[in-house]
C-alpha cells in the first residue's frame, strides 16, 4: 500500500520587489502550519519522507509541519515541485523509492489541486485552500510506478480552522 499526502503551502505575503520564489509566509501562514501539525499529530500522521518545493513559503510550511509532528522526518527540497505541471508530478511520483510507503509533498496551486483530483477516484475540490492537507491511499499499489489516475481513496481532507 502507498500513501501520498499533498499539502498546499500556507498563506504567504506578496511583497513588492520580491521574487515569487522568495515570498515568506504571512502571519496567518505562520499560525496555520503549526496548527495543522498539531491536528495531524493527534491523528498519528507520520510520513516516511517529506518533499517540498524550493519556494520559501512551501519550504517554511513543510518545516513547520514536520517540526510539529516528527522533527527527524527527512525533508527534501526539489526544484521540480516549483512551477510544476501534472506530468512533472507524475514522473516525480513514479521515480520514488519503493522503500517509502507514505510520502508528503508540499507544493503549489493549481498543480497540487489537479494532482489530488487526478489521482483520487472522485473529484475532491475545485481548489485546495492554503495549508490544506489531503491524503490519498492506493491500497493495491506496492510500487510508486503503479500509481495511476483515479485509483486512490481520499482518507484525509483537512483545512485550517478559520
Beta strands, then each sheet from edge to edge (+ up, - down):
strand 1: 2-8
strand 2: 49-52
strand 3: 74-77
strand 4: 102-107
strand 5: 133-138
strand 6: 153-158
sheet 1: 3+ 2+ 4+ 1+ 5- 6+
end
